[in-house]
Amino acid sequence: MIAGDFNVMPTDLDVYPPNRWRDDALFASEVRAAYARLLEQGWTDALRERQPGVHIYTFWKYWKNSFERDAGLRIDHVFLNEKAAACLVGVDVDRRPRGWDKTSDHAAVWIELMQRSKGQRKA
């Protein structure tokens, strides 16, 4: 597993609104290409594996009520190797602490893995 703040928004689904971030380094084609190379190496983006096509964010700036408006970015990622990806049963963003006073501008991404018996299929 590789996890952390990668400072990359891989797709338009990972930023609100995309047009305001086109010139930002986090949205640059070179950065997105580096992210894509991780996937090409066989790593699985845990959030996208379980929540494809969904606007989901892990970071909200502290201005213009970004969190309350859900105007965020997905820059915190969890990548799983093939064996761990086969054990993935749950993944999400814990947004609750982000709404507290004096907290981080990031929200934690959590995953749940379950070792499967031989022959047991992925849910």
N, CA, C and O atoms as CSV, one atom per row, in Angstrom:
chain,resi,resn,atom,element,x,y,z
A,1,MET,N,N,0.839,-1.165,0.000
A,1,MET,CA,C,0.000,0.000,0.000
A,1,MET,C,C,0.894,1.241,0.000
A,1,MET,O,O,1.929,1.297,0.663
A,2,ILE,N,N,0.448,2.219,-0.766
A,2,ILE,CA,C,1.064,3.543,-0.754
A,2,ILE,C,C,-0.067,4.517,-0.447
A,2,ILE,O,O,-1.099,4.493,-1.119
A,3,ALA,N,N,0.108,5.366,0.549
A,3,ALA,CA,C,-0.961,6.299,0.908
A,3,ALA,C,C,-0.376,7.639,1.324
A,3,ALA,O,O,0.717,7.715,1.885
A,4,GLY,N,N,-1.128,8.692,1.035
A,4,GLY,CA,C,-0.706,10.008,1.490
A,4,GLY,C,C,-1.254,11.132,0.650
A,4,GLY,O,O,-2.108,10.937,-0.215
A,5,ASP,N,N,-0.739,12.316,0.927
A,5,ASP,CA,C,-1.087,13.533,0.202
A,5,ASP,C,C,-0.158,13.619,-1.003
A,5,ASP,O,O,1.017,13.960,-0.867
A,6,PHE,N,N,-0.692,13.310,-2.178
A,6,PHE,CA,C,0.109,13.282,-3.398
A,6,PHE,C,C,0.077,14.606,-4.155
A,6,PHE,O,O,0.817,14.777,-5.123
A,7,ASN,N,N,-0.768,15.544,-3.730
A,7,ASN,CA,C,-0.893,16.831,-4.416
A,7,ASN,C,C,-1.120,16.674,-5.912
A,7,ASN,O,O,-0.482,17.341,-6.727
A,8,VAL,N,N,-2.034,15.786,-6.255
A,8,VAL,CA,C,-2.439,15.621,-7.653
A,8,VAL,C,C,-3.938,15.365,-7.686
A,8,VAL,O,O,-4.478,14.587,-6.899
A,9,MET,N,N,-4.591,16.042,-8.621
A,9,MET,CA,C,-6.018,15.824,-8.884
A,9,MET,C,C,-6.079,15.081,-10.218
A,9,MET,O,O,-6.004,15.715,-11.270
A,10,PRO,N,N,-6.213,13.762,-10.200
A,10,PRO,CA,C,-6.057,12.971,-11.422
A,10,PRO,C,C,-7.105,13.208,-12.504
A,10,PRO,O,O,-6.797,13.080,-13.689
A,11,THR,N,N,-8.329,13.549,-12.126
A,11,THR,CA,C,-9.386,13.737,-13.124
A,11,THR,C,C,-10.241,14.945,-12.751
A,11,THR,O,O,-10.119,15.491,-11.655
A,12,ASP,N,N,-11.095,15.348,-13.663
A,12,ASP,CA,C,-12.018,16.448,-13.383
A,12,ASP,C,C,-12.969,16.109,-12.238
A,12,ASP,O,O,-13.479,17.012,-11.575
A,13,LEU,N,N,-13.214,14.828,-11.999
A,13,LEU,CA,C,-14.068,14.428,-10.876
A,13,LEU,C,C,-13.435,14.754,-9.525
A,13,LEU,O,O,-14.121,14.796,-8.504
A,14,ASP,N,N,-12.133,14.981,-9.525
A,14,ASP,CA,C,-11.381,15.145,-8.288
A,14,ASP,C,C,-11.179,16.597,-7.871
A,14,ASP,O,O,-10.369,16.883,-6.990
A,15,VAL,N,N,-11.903,17.503,-8.492
A,15,VAL,CA,C,-11.748,18.923,-8.177
A,15,VAL,C,C,-13.038,19.670,-8.495
A,15,VAL,O,O,-13.726,19.373,-9.471
A,16,TYR,N,N,-13.349,20.659,-7.634
A,16,TYR,CA,C,-14.514,21.500,-7.896
A,16,TYR,C,C,-14.110,22.962,-7.766
A,16,TYR,O,O,-13.530,23.359,-6.755
A,17,PRO,N,N,-14.406,23.743,-8.757
A,17,PRO,CA,C,-14.744,23.389,-10.135
A,17,PRO,C,C,-13.469,23.229,-10.955
A,17,PRO,O,O,-12.515,23.978,-10.743
A,18,PRO,N,N,-13.422,22.282,-11.877
A,18,PRO,CA,C,-12.198,22.013,-12.640
A,18,PRO,C,C,-11.644,23.230,-13.384
A,18,PRO,O,O,-10.429,23.421,-13.428
A,19,ASN,N,N,-12.508,24.045,-13.962
A,19,ASN,CA,C,-12.033,25.163,-14.781
A,19,ASN,C,C,-11.198,26.169,-13.981
A,19,ASN,O,O,-10.364,26.863,-14.563
A,20,ARG,N,N,-11.396,26.262,-12.691
A,20,ARG,CA,C,-10.622,27.201,-11.872
A,20,ARG,C,C,-9.237,26.669,-11.511
A,20,ARG,O,O,-8.411,27.415,-10.985
A,21,TRP,N,N,-8.978,25.423,-11.778
A,21,TRP,CA,C,-7.712,24.804,-11.388
A,21,TRP,C,C,-6.841,24.410,-12.576
A,21,TRP,O,O,-5.778,23.821,-12.381
A,22,ARG,N,N,-7.259,24.717,-13.789
A,22,ARG,CA,C,-6.530,24.281,-14.992
A,22,ARG,C,C,-5.054,24.677,-14.991
A,22,ARG,O,O,-4.217,23.918,-15.481
A,23,ASP,N,N,-4.723,25.844,-14.453
A,23,ASP,CA,C,-3.339,26.325,-14.477
A,23,ASP,C,C,-2.566,26.004,-13.204
A,23,ASP,O,O,-1.428,26.445,-13.049
A,24,ASP,N,N,-3.158,25.251,-12.302
A,24,ASP,CA,C,-2.512,24.906,-11.041
A,24,ASP,C,C,-1.595,23.693,-11.219
A,24,ASP,O,O,-1.901,22.787,-11.994
A,25,ALA,N,N,-0.479,23.682,-10.505
A,25,ALA,CA,C,0.478,22.570,-10.594
A,25,ALA,C,C,-0.156,21.231,-10.227
A,25,ALA,O,O,0.250,20.196,-10.754
A,26,LEU,N,N,-1.149,21.234,-9.328
A,26,LEU,CA,C,-1.799,19.987,-8.915
A,26,LEU,C,C,-2.637,19.368,-10.028
A,26,LEU,O,O,-3.018,18.200,-9.955
A,27,PHE,N,N,-2.917,20.154,-11.048
A,27,PHE,CA,C,-3.781,19.724,-12.151
A,27,PHE,C,C,-2.994,19.579,-13.460
A,27,PHE,O,O,-3.564,19.231,-14.495
A,28,ALA,N,N,-1.691,19.846,-13.410
A,28,ALA,CA,C,-0.846,19.851,-14.608
A,28,ALA,C,C,-0.807,18.479,-15.273
A,28,ALA,O,O,-0.886,17.444,-14.611
A,29,SER,N,N,-0.686,18.497,-16.582
A,29,SER,CA,C,-0.676,17.235,-17.340
A,29,SER,C,C,0.493,16.343,-16.927
A,29,SER,O,O,0.352,15.120,-16.908
A,30,GLU,N,N,1.649,16.933,-16.595
A,30,GLU,CA,C,2.809,16.134,-16.176
A,30,GLU,C,C,2.530,15.415,-14.857
A,30,GLU,O,O,2.923,14.262,-14.676
A,31,VAL,N,N,1.860,16.093,-13.953
A,31,VAL,CA,C,1.539,15.503,-12.651
A,31,VAL,C,C,0.507,14.394,-12.829
A,31,VAL,O,O,0.613,13.330,-12.219
A,32,ARG,N,N,-0.487,14.653,-13.665
A,32,ARG,CA,C,-1.506,13.637,-13.938
A,32,ARG,C,C,-0.891,12.427,-14.639
A,32,ARG,O,O,-1.304,11.292,-14.397
A,33,ALA,N,N,0.083,12.664,-15.498
A,33,ALA,CA,C,0.753,11.560,-16.193
A,33,ALA,C,C,1.536,10.695,-15.202
A,33,ALA,O,O,1.561,9.471,-15.333
A,34,ALA,N,N,2.171,11.320,-14.220
A,34,ALA,CA,C,2.899,10.558,-13.196
A,34,ALA,C,C,1.935,9.692,-12.396
A,34,ALA,O,O,2.242,8.543,-12.077
A,35,TYR,N,N,0.776,10.242,-12.074
A,35,TYR,CA,C,-0.273,9.481,-11.382
A,35,TYR,C,C,-0.701,8.286,-12.246
A,35,TYR,O,O,-0.824,7.167,-11.748
A,36,ALA,N,N,-0.924,8.529,-13.522
A,36,ALA,CA,C,-1.346,7.462,-14.442
A,36,ALA,C,C,-0.292,6.359,-14.523
A,36,ALA,O,O,-0.634,5.184,-14.662
A,37,ARG,N,N,0.984,6.729,-14.436
A,37,ARG,CA,C,2.046,5.718,-14.479
A,37,ARG,C,C,1.969,4.777,-13.280
A,37,ARG,O,O,2.283,3.593,-13.406
A,38,LEU,N,N,1.558,5.284,-12.126
A,38,LEU,CA,C,1.365,4.401,-10.961
A,38,LEU,C,C,0.303,3.348,-11.268
A,38,LEU,O,O,0.482,2.168,-10.966
A,39,LEU,N,N,-0.795,3.781,-11.868
A,39,LEU,CA,C,-1.858,2.836,-12.224
A,39,LEU,C,C,-1.368,1.839,-13.273
A,39,LEU,O,O,-1.706,0.656,-13.217
A,40,GLU,N,N,-0.578,2.316,-14.224
A,40,GLU,CA,C,-0.035,1.432,-15.267
A,40,GLU,C,C,0.903,0.381,-14.683
A,40,GLU,O,O,1.053,-0.700,-15.253
A,41,GLN,N,N,1.529,0.685,-13.565
A,41,GLN,CA,C,2.416,-0.271,-12.895
A,41,GLN,C,C,1.639,-1.344,-12.142
A,41,GLN,O,O,2.225,-2.295,-11.624
A,42,GLY,N,N,0.309,-1.185,-12.082
A,42,GLY,CA,C,-0.508,-2.195,-11.418
A,42,GLY,C,C,-1.108,-1.760,-10.093
A,42,GLY,O,O,-1.817,-2.538,-9.455
A,43,TRP,N,N,-0.839,-0.534,-9.668
A,43,TRP,CA,C,-1.443,-0.025,-8.436
A,43,TRP,C,C,-2.905,0.303,-8.682
A,43,TRP,O,O,-3.271,0.753,-9.768
A,44,THR,N,N,-3.745,0.078,-7.669
A,44,THR,CA,C,-5.179,0.374,-7.739
A,44,THR,C,C,-5.480,1.583,-6.867
A,44,THR,O,O,-5.076,1.633,-5.705
A,45,ASP,N,N,-6.184,2.551,-7.426
A,45,ASP,CA,C,-6.674,3.710,-6.675
A,45,ASP,C,C,-7.898,3.227,-5.904
A,45,ASP,O,O,-8.962,3.035,-6.492
A,46,ALA,N,N,-7.757,3.028,-4.596
A,46,ALA,CA,C,-8.810,2.400,-3.790
A,46,ALA,C,C,-10.132,3.156,-3.855
A,46,ALA,O,O,-11.184,2.536,-4.007
A,47,LEU,N,N,-10.101,4.480,-3.743
A,47,LEU,CA,C,-11.353,5.245,-3.789
A,47,LEU,C,C,-12.052,5.105,-5.134
A,47,LEU,O,O,-13.263,4.887,-5.187
A,48,ARG,N,N,-11.301,5.229,-6.215
A,48,ARG,CA,C,-11.919,5.126,-7.546
A,48,ARG,C,C,-12.373,3.698,-7.853
A,48,ARG,O,O,-13.325,3.496,-8.606
A,49,GLU,N,N,-11.702,2.725,-7.276
A,49,GLU,CA,C,-12.108,1.330,-7.476
A,49,GLU,C,C,-13.518,1.106,-6.945
A,49,GLU,O,O,-14.327,0.428,-7.579
A,50,ARG,N,N,-13.805,1.674,-5.789
A,50,ARG,CA,C,-15.108,1.461,-5.147
A,50,ARG,C,C,-16.123,2.553,-5.445
A,50,ARG,O,O,-17.326,2.336,-5.297
A,51,GLN,N,N,-15.654,3.724,-5.863
A,51,GLN,CA,C,-16.568,4.844,-6.109
A,51,GLN,C,C,-16.245,5.514,-7.446
A,51,GLN,O,O,-15.910,6.698,-7.485
A,52,PRO,N,N,-16.347,4.762,-8.529
A,52,PRO,CA,C,-16.051,5.352,-9.842
A,52,PRO,C,C,-17.120,6.371,-10.225
A,52,PRO,O,O,-18.301,6.195,-9.925
A,53,GLY,N,N,-16.698,7.413,-10.876
A,53,GLY,CA,C,-17.648,8.394,-11.379
A,53,GLY,C,C,-18.264,9.305,-10.338
A,53,GLY,O,O,-19.195,10.047,-10.649
A,54,VAL,N,N,-17.765,9.267,-9.100
A,54,VAL,CA,C,-18.338,10.064,-8.012
A,54,VAL,C,C,-17.402,11.236,-7.696
A,54,VAL,O,O,-16.185,11.059,-7.628
A,55,HIS,N,N,-17.968,12.425,-7.504
A,55,HIS,CA,C,-17.183,13.557,-7.014
A,55,HIS,C,C,-16.915,13.303,-5.540
A,55,HIS,O,O,-17.838,13.293,-4.725
A,56,ILE,N,N,-15.658,13.100,-5.207
A,56,ILE,CA,C,-15.289,12.831,-3.820
A,56,ILE,C,C,-14.011,13.605,-3.523
A,56,ILE,O,O,-13.071,13.600,-4.318
A,57,TYR,N,N,-13.988,14.269,-2.374
A,57,TYR,CA,C,-12.877,15.152,-2.051
A,57,TYR,C,C,-12.269,14.802,-0.702
A,57,TYR,O,O,-12.925,14.230,0.168
A,58,THR,N,N,-10.980,15.165,-0.549
A,58,THR,CA,C,-10.256,14.918,0.694
A,58,THR,C,C,-9.658,16.189,1.275
A,58,THR,O,O,-9.056,16.158,2.349
A,59,PHE,N,N,-9.816,17.294,0.583
A,59,PHE,CA,C,-9.201,18.562,0.979
A,59,PHE,C,C,-10.133,19.708,0.616
A,59,PHE,O,O,-10.697,19.741,-0.478
A,60,TRP,N,N,-10.290,20.649,1.546
A,60,TRP,CA,C,-11.090,21.851,1.314
A,60,TRP,C,C,-10.326,23.027,1.889
A,60,TRP,O,O,-9.936,23.004,3.057
A,61,LYS,N,N,-10.107,24.059,1.080
A,61,LYS,CA,C,-9.432,25.263,1.564
A,61,LYS,C,C,-10.268,25.930,2.649
A,61,LYS,O,O,-11.472,25.703,2.765
A,62,TYR,N,N,-9.593,26.758,3.438
A,62,TYR,CA,C,-10.273,27.508,4.494
A,62,TYR,C,C,-10.660,28.897,4.011
A,62,TYR,O,O,-10.275,29.893,4.624
A,63,TRP,N,N,-11.402,28.977,2.940
A,63,TRP,CA,C,-11.904,30.258,2.474
A,63,TRP,C,C,-13.183,30.035,1.685
A,63,TRP,O,O,-13.407,28.975,1.102
A,64,LYS,N,N,-14.003,31.055,1.686
A,64,LYS,CA,C,-15.277,31.055,0.952
A,64,LYS,C,C,-16.138,29.833,1.264
A,64,LYS,O,O,-16.831,29.322,0.384
A,65,ASN,N,N,-16.098,29.364,2.509
A,65,ASN,CA,C,-16.920,28.223,2.928
A,65,ASN,C,C,-16.766,27.010,2.012
A,65,ASN,O,O,-17.747,26.343,1.683
A,66,SER,N,N,-15.551,26.735,1.612
A,66,SER,CA,C,-15.290,25.624,0.682
A,66,SER,C,C,-15.847,24.296,1.181
A,66,SER,O,O,-16.452,23.546,0.414
A,67,PHE,N,N,-15.644,24.003,2.469
A,67,PHE,CA,C,-16.122,22.728,2.997
A,67,PHE,C,C,-17.643,22.668,2.986
A,67,PHE,O,O,-18.227,21.669,2.565
A,68,GLU,N,N,-18.279,23.727,3.443
A,68,GLU,CA,C,-19.743,23.761,3.486
A,68,GLU,C,C,-20.348,23.655,2.083
A,68,GLU,O,O,-21.429,23.091,1.915
A,69,ARG,N,N,-19.661,24.190,1.089
A,69,ARG,CA,C,-20.146,24.127,-0.298
A,69,ARG,C,C,-19.673,22.851,-1.010
A,69,ARG,O,O,-20.051,22.600,-2.155
A,70,ASP,N,N,-18.855,22.056,-0.336
A,70,ASP,CA,C,-18.240,20.863,-0.918
A,70,ASP,C,C,-17.446,21.207,-2.174
A,70,ASP,O,O,-17.475,20.476,-3.164
A,71,ALA,N,N,-16.740,22.330,-2.116
A,71,ALA,CA,C,-15.867,22.770,-3.204
A,71,ALA,C,C,-14.449,22.334,-2.855
A,71,ALA,O,O,-13.638,23.128,-2.378
A,72,GLY,N,N,-14.168,21.064,-3.098
A,72,GLY,CA,C,-12.911,20.499,-2.637
A,72,GLY,C,C,-12.051,19.904,-3.726
A,72,GLY,O,O,-12.304,20.059,-4.921
A,73,LEU,N,N,-11.022,19.214,-3.262
A,73,LEU,CA,C,-10.062,18.527,-4.124
A,73,LEU,C,C,-9.856,17.120,-3.572
A,73,LEU,O,O,-9.962,16.897,-2.366
A,74,ARG,N,N,-9.567,16.191,-4.445
A,74,ARG,CA,C,-9.121,14.863,-3.996
A,74,ARG,C,C,-7.640,14.782,-4.305
A,74,ARG,O,O,-7.237,14.514,-5.437
A,75,ILE,N,N,-6.830,15.021,-3.272
A,75,ILE,CA,C,-5.378,14.989,-3.444
A,75,ILE,C,C,-4.718,13.968,-2.517
A,75,ILE,O,O,-3.510,13.744,-2.592
A,76,ASP,N,N,-5.508,13.355,-1.649
A,76,ASP,CA,C,-5.013,12.306,-0.751
A,76,ASP,C,C,-5.464,10.969,-1.328
A,76,ASP,O,O,-6.651,10.754,-1.572
A,77,HIS,N,N,-4.513,10.084,-1.538
A,77,HIS,CA,C,-4.808,8.852,-2.263
A,77,HIS,C,C,-4.302,7.628,-1.517
A,77,HIS,O,O,-3.335,7.704,-0.759
A,78,VAL,N,N,-4.964,6.503,-1.738
A,78,VAL,CA,C,-4.523,5.201,-1.239
A,78,VAL,C,C,-4.405,4.285,-2.447
A,78,VAL,O,O,-5.391,4.006,-3.130
A,79,PHE,N,N,-3.195,3.824,-2.700
A,79,PHE,CA,C,-2.932,2.895,-3.794
A,79,PHE,C,C,-2.668,1.513,-3.206
A,79,PHE,O,O,-1.934,1.373,-2.228
A,80,LEU,N,N,-3.266,0.509,-3.806
A,80,LEU,CA,C,-3.111,-0.866,-3.340
A,80,LEU,C,C,-2.454,-1.714,-4.415
A,80,LEU,O,O,-2.731,-1.556,-5.604
A,81,ASN,N,N,-1.574,-2.620,-3.982
A,81,ASN,CA,C,-1.027,-3.568,-4.943
A,81,ASN,C,C,-2.108,-4.603,-5.263
A,81,ASN,O,O,-3.192,-4.573,-4.680
A,82,GLU,N,N,-1.816,-5.499,-6.171
A,82,GLU,CA,C,-2.824,-6.458,-6.638
A,82,GLU,C,C,-3.394,-7.308,-5.500
A,82,GLU,O,O,-4.603,-7.528,-5.427
A,83,LYS,N,N,-2.525,-7.778,-4.625
A,83,LYS,CA,C,-2.979,-8.639,-3.529
A,83,LYS,C,C,-3.879,-7.872,-2.558
A,83,LYS,O,O,-4.921,-8.382,-2.147
A,84,ALA,N,N,-3.484,-6.658,-2.191
A,84,ALA,CA,C,-4.300,-5.852,-1.279
A,84,ALA,C,C,-5.608,-5.428,-1.945
A,84,ALA,O,O,-6.653,-5.408,-1.295
A,85,ALA,N,N,-5.558,-5.092,-3.228
A,85,ALA,CA,C,-6.777,-4.678,-3.945
A,85,ALA,C,C,-7.808,-5.797,-3.953
A,85,ALA,O,O,-9.010,-5.538,-3.891
A,86,ALA,N,N,-7.346,-7.035,-4.029
A,86,ALA,CA,C,-8.266,-8.176,-4.012
A,86,ALA,C,C,-8.945,-8.334,-2.651
A,86,ALA,O,O,-9.976,-8.998,-2.545
A,87,CYS,N,N,-8.377,-7.732,-1.621
A,87,CYS,CA,C,-8.930,-7.822,-0.265
A,87,CYS,C,C,-9.751,-6.592,0.124
A,87,CYS,O,O,-10.276,-6.527,1.235
A,88,LEU,N,N,-9.865,-5.624,-0.775
A,88,LEU,CA,C,-10.567,-4.377,-0.468
A,88,LEU,C,C,-12.062,-4.617,-0.296
A,88,LEU,O,O,-12.725,-5.115,-1.206
A,89,VAL,N,N,-12.586,-4.264,0.869
A,89,VAL,CA,C,-14.031,-4.392,1.108
A,89,VAL,C,C,-14.687,-3.043,1.383
A,89,VAL,O,O,-15.908,-2.921,1.280
A,90,GLY,N,N,-13.904,-2.040,1.728
A,90,GLY,CA,C,-14.482,-0.729,1.982
A,90,GLY,C,C,-13.446,0.369,1.910
A,90,GLY,O,O,-12.275,0.157,2.225
A,91,VAL,N,N,-13.884,1.546,1.494
A,91,VAL,CA,C,-13.019,2.726,1.435
A,91,VAL,C,C,-13.914,3.956,1.408
A,91,VAL,O,O,-14.966,3.956,0.767
A,92,ASP,N,N,-13.497,4.991,2.099
A,92,ASP,CA,C,-14.272,6.232,2.077
A,92,ASP,C,C,-13.423,7.349,2.672
A,92,ASP,O,O,-12.280,7.135,3.076
A,93,VAL,N,N,-14.001,8.532,2.716
A,93,VAL,CA,C,-13.366,9.696,3.315
A,93,VAL,C,C,-14.137,10.036,4.585
A,93,VAL,O,O,-15.357,10.191,4.552
A,94,ASP,N,N,-13.432,10.151,5.694
A,94,ASP,CA,C,-14.060,10.534,6.962
A,94,ASP,C,C,-14.095,12.060,7.027
A,94,ASP,O,O,-13.128,12.695,7.446
A,95,ARG,N,N,-15.209,12.634,6.611
A,95,ARG,CA,C,-15.374,14.080,6.531
A,95,ARG,C,C,-15.684,14.731,7.881
A,95,ARG,O,O,-15.490,15.936,8.040
A,96,ARG,N,N,-16.154,13.963,8.840
A,96,ARG,CA,C,-16.614,14.553,10.107
A,96,ARG,C,C,-15.589,15.471,10.774
A,96,ARG,O,O,-15.929,16.610,11.096
A,97,PRO,N,N,-14.352,15.028,10.996
A,97,PRO,CA,C,-13.399,15.909,11.677
A,97,PRO,C,C,-13.112,17.207,10.920
A,97,PRO,O,O,-12.774,18.220,11.532
A,98,ARG,N,N,-13.244,17.179,9.614
A,98,ARG,CA,C,-12.975,18.395,8.826
A,98,ARG,C,C,-13.954,19.511,9.190
A,98,ARG,O,O,-13.627,20.686,9.025
A,99,GLY,N,N,-15.128,19.175,9.674
A,99,GLY,CA,C,-16.115,20.166,10.064
A,99,GLY,C,C,-15.903,20.738,11.457
A,99,GLY,O,O,-16.600,21.673,11.850
A,100,TRP,N,N,-14.960,20.197,12.204
A,100,TRP,CA,C,-14.689,20.681,13.557
A,100,TRP,C,C,-13.889,21.988,13.506
A,100,TRP,O,O,-13.310,22.326,12.473
A,101,ASP,N,N,-13.862,22.712,14.616
A,101,ASP,CA,C,-13.054,23.929,14.722
A,101,ASP,C,C,-11.573,23.578,14.775
A,101,ASP,O,O,-11.184,22.577,15.377
A,102,LYS,N,N,-10.763,24.396,14.151
A,102,LYS,CA,C,-9.298,24.302,14.202
A,102,LYS,C,C,-8.780,22.917,13.840
A,102,LYS,O,O,-7.930,22.365,14.538
A,103,THR,N,N,-9.282,22.370,12.773
A,103,THR,CA,C,-8.842,21.052,12.322
A,103,THR,C,C,-8.075,21.182,11.003
A,103,THR,O,O,-7.978,22.270,10.436
A,104,SER,N,N,-7.550,20.096,10.538
A,104,SER,CA,C,-6.809,20.080,9.278
A,104,SER,C,C,-7.723,20.411,8.103
A,104,SER,O,O,-8.936,20.212,8.169
A,105,ASP,N,N,-7.126,20.915,7.035
A,105,ASP,CA,C,-7.893,21.150,5.814
A,105,ASP,C,C,-8.031,19.865,4.995
A,105,ASP,O,O,-8.672,19.866,3.944
A,106,HIS,N,N,-7.439,18.781,5.466
A,106,HIS,CA,C,-7.564,17.464,4.838
A,106,HIS,C,C,-8.508,16.586,5.656
A,106,HIS,O,O,-8.667,16.781,6.861
A,107,ALA,N,N,-9.126,15.629,4.992
A,107,ALA,CA,C,-9.918,14.597,5.665
A,107,ALA,C,C,-9.236,13.255,5.417
A,107,ALA,O,O,-8.631,13.039,4.367
A,108,ALA,N,N,-9.339,12.372,6.377
A,108,ALA,CA,C,-8.673,11.068,6.277
A,108,ALA,C,C,-9.404,10.141,5.315
A,108,ALA,O,O,-10.634,10.081,5.295
A,109,VAL,N,N,-8.627,9.425,4.527
A,109,VAL,CA,C,-9.158,8.343,3.701
A,109,VAL,C,C,-8.930,7.062,4.493
A,109,VAL,O,O,-7.821,6.805,4.962
A,110,TRP,N,N,-9.977,6.264,4.642
A,110,TRP,CA,C,-9.831,4.994,5.360
A,110,TRP,C,C,-10.153,3.850,4.399
A,110,TRP,O,O,-10.930,3.995,3.456
A,111,ILE,N,N,-9.532,2.722,4.673
A,111,ILE,CA,C,-9.824,1.522,3.885
A,111,ILE,C,C,-10.053,0.356,4.834
A,111,ILE,O,O,-9.574,0.347,5.968
A,112,GLU,N,N,-10.792,-0.616,4.343
A,112,GLU,CA,C,-10.986,-1.869,5.073
A,112,GLU,C,C,-10.591,-2.995,4.134
A,112,GLU,O,O,-11.084,-3.097,3.011
A,113,LEU,N,N,-9.697,-3.829,4.616
A,113,LEU,CA,C,-9.238,-4.990,3.858
A,113,LEU,C,C,-9.630,-6.245,4.611
A,113,LEU,O,O,-9.612,-6.269,5.842
A,114,MET,N,N,-9.984,-7.284,3.879
A,114,MET,CA,C,-10.309,-8.565,4.494
A,114,MET,C,C,-9.609,-9.657,3.695
A,114,MET,O,O,-9.761,-9.760,2.478
A,115,GLN,N,N,-8.848,-10.458,4.406
A,115,GLN,CA,C,-8.193,-11.569,3.740
A,115,GLN,C,C,-9.251,-12.571,3.319
A,115,GLN,O,O,-10.099,-12.963,4.121
A,116,ARG,N,N,-9.201,-12.975,2.096
A,116,ARG,CA,C,-10.218,-13.875,1.557
A,116,ARG,C,C,-9.696,-15.306,1.531
A,116,ARG,O,O,-8.510,-15.560,1.323
A,117,SER,N,N,-10.615,-16.214,1.745
A,117,SER,CA,C,-10.269,-17.627,1.628
A,117,SER,C,C,-10.019,-17.940,0.167
A,117,SER,O,O,-10.529,-17.252,-0.718
A,118,LYS,N,N,-9.254,-18.952,-0.081
A,118,LYS,CA,C,-8.992,-19.361,-1.456
A,118,LYS,C,C,-10.309,-19.673,-2.156
A,118,LYS,O,O,-11.119,-20.449,-1.652
A,119,GLY,N,N,-10.514,-19.074,-3.301
A,119,GLY,CA,C,-11.737,-19.316,-4.055
A,119,GLY,C,C,-12.864,-18.351,-3.727
A,119,GLY,O,O,-13.858,-18.299,-4.451
A,120,GLN,N,N,-12.727,-17.579,-2.643
A,120,GLN,CA,C,-13.773,-16.609,-2.282
A,120,GLN,C,C,-13.682,-15.418,-3.222
A,120,GLN,O,O,-12.593,-14.918,-3.501
A,121,ARG,N,N,-14.825,-14.971,-3.704
A,121,ARG,CA,C,-14.861,-13.873,-4.662
A,121,ARG,C,C,-14.961,-12.522,-3.978
A,121,ARG,O,O,-15.417,-12.400,-2.841
A,122,LYS,N,N,-14.516,-11.512,-4.717
A,122,LYS,CA,C,-14.624,-10.135,-4.277
A,122,LYS,C,C,-16.081,-9.705,-4.308
A,122,LYS,O,O,-16.808,-10.058,-5.236
A,123,ALA,N,N,-16.523,-8.940,-3.298
A,123,ALA,CA,C,-17.919,-8.475,-3.225
A,123,ALA,C,C,-18.242,-7.489,-4.321
A,123,ALA,O,O,-19.370,-7.003,-4.402
